[in-house]
Amino acid sequence: MSLASVRSRAMRGLEAVPVTVEVHLANGLPSFTLVGLADTEVKEARERVRSAITNAGFEFPNNKRITVNLAPADLPKDSGRFDLPMAVGLLAASGQMAASALADHEFAGELSLSGELRPVRGALAMSLSIQQQALALDRPAPALVLPVASARDAAWVPGVAALGAGQLLDVVAHCQAVAAPSSEAGTNPASAGALAPQRLQPTVVSLPPVSVAGPDLADVRGQASARRALEIAAAGGHSLLMVGPPGVGKSMLAQRLPGLLPPLDITQALEHAAVASLSGHDWDASRWRQRPWRAPHHSASAVALVGGGSPPRPGEVSLAHHGVLFLDELPEFPRSALEALREPLETGHISIARAAMSTQFPARFQLVAAMNPCPCGRLGSANGLSAATESGARLACRCTPDQIQRYQARLSGPLLDRIDLLVQMNPVPPDELLQSERGEASAAVQARCHAASERALRRQGSTNAALYGAALDAHAALDAACGPFLRNAAQRLGWSARATHRVLRVARTIADLAGSQAIQIIHLAEAVQYRRALPSADAA
């Protein structure tokens, strides 16, 4: 036959859109035309495919007019993932391999000049899209033929057969075995006779045990209020900002937050792994179902944080999906990068618009940030010990009020309004720091956080941080005593509607930690304490 149709997929964000690679051979002036809004690396596939077919022992149709169409025509295509579908389509159209086997398979892979298959980005995302599409249509999922390394990633998705191939020859042998004893199975004597049909076997992966190893909260001495805020953040999925001088344990506490969170469920783990495979980073299978932890340097740009580029790729907020994004030295980040966090903090996704297309990535992350209260970092630190002592005098802040104001103004009001918990940390006295008794271990705190989180999931189907609108009114209702208390606090402190609702969500989490069905004044009063302003110059 002179026409072959091969199925593949193009990446649009986390979605793998079906693409049909149509190959047509016709008489006329020899040429190789590629159409379908292909990017530069896709157009360069013509030379890779030509060399791979020749070096694999097949005959390239040099005397034919070759037309390859990537449909749909208005969808941008990038990367070398279409090398393998083009080569398979050319061999099927020229009668050198069975075309009947193509209907139940999808293909993706980059070809070397020798015919070896190289890994491609987004293999797990492709497999996940195939699974979702098959479930929606209530029919079996097609087998996905990939390079060996990519097949190992795609095999994590249940219900999809990921077939790993090392060479173009392996793919052709598999298609011949699937089509046998069909009469179409190879009409080229030179190639078909030398190649024995042999099926590719689905890649099988074994799920590793869920590991909870990590730094222990027992290593933190003192800082009772900060430890309590960290527990509340873990139980309700709340964002947290820790403010304090250098060396008080802000980063140390933040690094222990993932150990307090429950493991990812299967769906969440697959979503996170799909984003990681799409970004081009190697996904660490040993961290299966562990909460992701991302801690970019404060020199990161807005594109590095939220994603971008051409084609768009996920940024740190998406790589931290269902996990923790830790931003140390928060005011040192570029202003544009911090302002770009406002939308994903509210919506749980990030939309990247470009002239050719608009892409959406998931970004349901938990923000934990740390900062110094002033440029020198000593604002209020003397109060943690004693201003009258020699140590207190040595720790006194020497920044001017203007310097403090300019430093804190790097964080906009709308961004601070979206942070649920703000805790101020002071230096730990030496006698408390050097005591032999360790603090409460992460395992005990995690048990309380997990119980509170399960209570919220059973009640409303989401974490307390995700309560909005009618769900917030239904599950965080206040009685006759709590209502006036919250209204007075909001009026006196000048809170916005967003800030008031965030206090209500935090109070709901505190009540869940206490095992209370209703929010009481004691829970609301504690939540109000975490809705404070940054330290002022008067604290110096």
N, C-alpha and C positions, 0 to 999 in steps of 0.2 A: 504494500500500500504506500501511497505517496503523502498521506496525511496522518499525523499522530497527535494525540492529545494526552498531556501528562498533568497531573494535579500537584500543586505545591502551595506554599503560603508566603505572604509578605507580612512583615511586622509593621503594625500601626499602633504605637504605644505598646501596651501589654496584650493587645488583641492581635491574633494571627489571622489575617484575612485570606480566604481562599483565592488562589490564583491558578488559572488554567494556562499552561504553556502549550501553545499550538505550533506544531512544526509542519511545514509544507514544502515538498520538493517538486519542482516543475522544470520543464525544459526551457532553455533560453540561455542568455549570457550568464556564465558562472558568477554567483554573488552570494553574500551572506548578509541578509537584512534583518535587523532586530528592531521591533516596534513595541510600543506599550508603555511609554513614559519610564524608560529605563535610565538609571543613574549611570555615572561613568564606569564604576566598577562592574556593573551588569553588562555594559556594552563591551568591556574588555574580555568578557567571557568567550567571545567568538574565537580568540586565539587559544585560550586555555582548552576549550572544548575540541578544537581541531587537533591540537597536539595530543590530548589525552586519548582521543579515539584512535589516532594513528599508532601511538605507542602501546596501546592495549591490544594491538593486533587486528583491529577492525579497519574497514575501508571507509575513509571519509568521502562523501559524494562531491568531489571537487568540480565535476562537470555539470552540476545541477544549480538551478536558481533556488536558494534556500531562504525561506521566510519564516521567522520565529516571532510569534505574537504572544505578548504577556497580557492576558485579559484578567480583570477589566482595564481598559485603556487609560482611565483617568486616575488610577491608583499609583502613586510613586513606588518604584521598586529600587531597592538598594542592596548592597553586599553581594558576595559570591554564592549565595544560597541557591541560585537558579542554574549554576553550572551543571549539576547532575541531572535535573529535569530536562535541560536542553540536550545533553548528550544522549539520554535515554530516548527522548523523542526523535532525535536524528537517526539513531540505530533502528528504532521501530518503523519510522517512515521509510527508511531505505531497505527494510526487510531483513535486517541482520539479527533481529531478536523478536521475540513474540510480543505482539501488541495487546493480546487479550489479557495479559497479566497486569496491565496498567490500571485497569478500572478500580481495583480494590486496594490500591497503594497510593501514598503520597510520598514525594521525593524532595529532599533538600540536601545540599552539600556543595562544598567548593572543591574543584578539581585542580590537582597539580598537573604539570605538563606530562608526567609519566602515567597519569591515570589514577594516582593515589587520591583518596578522599580526605579532605581537611575539615576540622570542626567549624561550625557556624554558630552565630549568636542566636539566643532565643529558642533553643531546642525544647526546653521544658515548657516555655510559653506556647509553642506550637502544639505540643502534646496536650496541654491543658485546654486549648481552644478546640482541638479535635474531640476531646472527651465531652466538653460542654455541648458542642454541636450535635454529637451522636445522641446524647441524652435528650436534647430538645427535640430531635427528629424521631426518637425512639427506634433507632436502628444501629447495627453494629458499626463500630469505628473502623475506618480503614487503617491498614498497617502503615507505619511511618518508617521509611527507609532513610537512614542518616549515616554519617560517619560514626565510627565506633565510639569516639569520645563523646559526641553529641547524643548518641543513643543511650549512653549511661545516664545522662541527665534526664532525657525524655522518659526513661523507664520508671521514674518515680511516680508517674501518674497512673493510677490503676485503670484498667479497661482499655488501654492503648498498647498495641504491640509495636515496640520500638526495635527495628531491625538494624543492627550495626554492620556496616560494610567497610572494608579497608581499601578496596580497589573498585574501579569501574567494572572490571571483570566479574567481581563477586555479585554485583547488582544484576548483570546480564545473566549469569548462571542461575540466580534465584528466579528471575522472570521466566527463564526457559523451564525450570522445574515446576513453577506454578502452572504454566500453560500446557505442560505435557499431559496427555499425549496429543495435544492439539496439533493440527497440521501447520499452524502458524509458527511453531517453535523453531525458528531459525531457518532461513532460506539461503543463507550465504554458506556454501560448503566449507570455505576456508576457516571462517570464524566459528560456525556452529559445530563442525566436526572436532575441532581442537578443544572445545569447551564443554566439559561434562556438566549437565544440570545439577545444581545443588542449592537447596533452600537455605536462606538465612534464618537463624534461630532468634526468637525474641530475646532481647536483653533482660536479664533478671537481676534485680538488686534486692539486697536484704536490708531491712530497716534496722539501723543501729539503735541501741538502747538510748533512751532519753537521759542525757547527762545533765546534772544540776551542779557540776563542779564550778566553782568561781570564788571570788573573794568573799569573806565572811563578814557580816555586820558586827560580829563580836570584836573585830579588830579596832573598831572605833571607840575611843574612850571619851566619855562626857558627851556634850552636844545632845542633850535629851530632847530639846524642842525640835532640832533638825531631824533626829531619828524618828520622832513622832510624825513630822511632816512627810518624811520619806515613806513611812508606813501608810499614811493616808493616800499619798500619791499612787502607791502600788495597788492599794485596794480598790480605788475608784478610777484609775487611769488618768489622773489629773496631771497637768503641767506644773512644774516647780521651778522657782528661782531662788537660789541661795546667795545671800549677800554677806560678805565678811572679808576681813583682812587676809593676806596670804598666809598659808600654812595652817588654817584652822580645820581643814578636813573637808572642804567642799567637793573636790574631785574624788576624794576617798569615799565619801558617801554616795556620790552619783554612780560610781563604778559598782556599787553593791545593789543598785536598784534591780537589774535584771534577775538577780538571785532571789528577789522577793516576788517576782511575777510568776503566774502559772505557766506551764509549757504551752506552746502553740498547739491548737488542734490540727487535724490533717489538712483541712481546707486552708487555714491560715499559713501553715508551713509550706504548702504548695504555692500559694500566692507569693510569699516572700522569696522562695527559691526561683520562681519564674521571673521576678524582677531582677534578681541577682544574675541569672543567666542572660537576660536581655541586655544588661549593662556591659557585658563583656568581661566581668570579673569571674574568677573561678569560684564556683559555689562549693563550700566546704560541707560535704555530706556528713562529716562527723558531728556537725552542729545541728543535726536534724531536730526540729521542733524546739530548738532553743531560741529565745527572744534575741533578735538582732540588736547589736550595739554599734552605733556610729558616733564617732567623735572627730569631726573635721577640724582642721586648724583654723584659727581666727582669720587667716589670710584668704580663706575660701571666697570665691566670687558668688554672685547671685545664681549664675548658671550652674556652678558646682553644687549649690545647695538644693535648688528646686528642679534642675534639669534643663536641657536645651540642646542646642547644636543642630546640625543638619546631616542626617535625619535626627530628630529629637531623641535623646537618651535620658534615662532616669537620673535624678540627682540624689543627694544624701537623704532628703526627706522621704523619697520612695524606697531607697535601700534600707531605711529604718522602718518600713511598713510593718505594723504589728509589733514594733520594738521601741527602743529608746534612742532618741537623738540628743546627744550631750554637747552643748555649746559652752565651752570654757572661755573665760574672758569675754563675756557677751558684748560689752560696749566696744571692743576692739574689732568686731566684725564690720565690714562695710555696711553703710546705712541701707543701701539698696538690697543687700542680701537679707538683712533683718526684716525689712518691710515686705519682702517676698514671702515670708513665713506666715503672714497674717491670714491669707486665704486658706492654705491647707490646714492650719490650726482649727479653723471653723468647719471646713467642709470634708476633710479627710481625703482629698484628692487634689492634684495639681493639673491644670490645663495649660498646655503650651501651644500657642497659636503662631503659625508661620504662614507665609503667603501661599504656599502650596497645600498645606493641610493643617489640621488642628489635632493635637494628640493629648490624651488624658492618661496620667499615671496615678496609681493609688498612693496615698500618703497619710495613712492613719497611724501616726507615730505619737509617742509620748515625749514631750519636750522637757528636758531637764537642763537648766542653765546655771552658770555660776559667774559671779562678778565681784570685783572689789568695790567698795563704796565710794572711792575717790581715786585720783591718779596715783597717789602714793600708797593707797591701800590701807591707811591707818585710821581712817575716820571712825570714831567710836570704839576703837580697839582698846584704848586705855580704860574704858568703862568696864571691860571684861575682867580686869584685874583690880587696879585701884589707881586713880589719878594722883593720889598723894604719894605713892611709892615711887622708887627710882625706876622700876620697870614701867609703871604707868606713864611717867614723864618721857621715857625713852620711846614709848609707842605712840606718843601724841601725834596727831595729824598736823602737817605743816602746809597743807594746801589752802589757798585763798578761797573764799566763798564763790568767786567767779569761776575758778578752776573746777570746783566741785560741781557747780551748776552746769558748766559746759560738758563735763564728763558724763554726768547722769542724763543730760539731754540727748545723748546719742541714742538712747532708747525712747522711742516715741510713745506717747500715751496710748494710742490704739494697740500697740504691741503688748504693753504691760497690762492692758485691759483684758487681754486674752490669756493671761497666765493665772492659773487658779490659786496657787499657793506661793507666798513670798515669806521666807524665813530669814531672819538676821542672825548670823553666827558670830560669836565672840571667842577670843582665845581661851583655851582650857587652862586653868591654873596648873602649875607643875605638879603639885601633890596629887591632883586628880588624874593627870596624864600618866604619872609613873606608878599608879596603884597597880597591885598585882591582879585584882579581880577584872575579868573580861566582861564586856557587855553582853546583852542578849544575842544569841546566835541567829543567823539568818533563817534557819529551819523553823524556829518557833515563830518568828515574825511572819514568815511565808505562810504558815498554817493559818494564822489569823487573817492575813490578806486574802488567801484563797477562799476561806469560809465566807468572808464579806463579799467577795466577788461572785461566788456561787449564789449567794442570797440575792444579789442584784440581778443576776442573769435569770434566775427562776422567776423573779417578780416582774421584770420588764423586758428581758431578752437582750440587754445591752449593759455596758458599764455605766456608772453614774455620770461620768464625764460626757457621755453621748446622749444624755437626756435633753430633749428640746421640745418646745411647744406644749401640746396637750399631754405628752408623756411626762414632762416635768411637773405639770399641774396635778396629774393624777398620782404620781409616785413620790412627790416631795411636797405634799400639801402641809400647810402649817395650821396649828390649832389657834384658839383665841388668844393664848398667851404669847406664842412665838411670832404671830403676824405683826403686832405693834412693835415688838422688839426689833425685827428686821427692818421695818419701815423707818424707825427712828435712827438706826445705825446708817441706813442708806442716805437719809437726809443730812445727817450731821457730817458724814464723811464725803458727801458729794459723789456717790457712786453712780455710774451709768446703769441702764437696764441690763446690759451684758454682765457687768460686775456683780449686780445683785443676784442674777441667776446663777452665776458661778459660785457665789457663796452658798446658795441654796443646794447646789450639787455637792459641794464639799461637805455641808452639814448632813446630807443624805448618806454619804460615805461614812462619816463619823458615827452616825446612828447604826449603820450596818456593822461596823466594827464592834460596837457595843451590844449588838444583838437586839436592837430596839426596832419595833415595827414602825413607830412614829418618830418624827424629829422632835426632840425636846429642846428647851432653852439652853441646857448645858452643851448640847451638840452645836447649836447655832452660835453660841458665844465663842466656842473654840474656833469655829469656821471664820468668824469675824476677825479673830486675832491674826489669821493668816492673810487677811486682805489689808495690808498696811502699805504705806508709802515708803519710798527709798529713804535711807538716813539723810537728814539735812545737815547743813553746815553747823547748826547749833550743837550737834553731837561731838564736834571736834574738841 
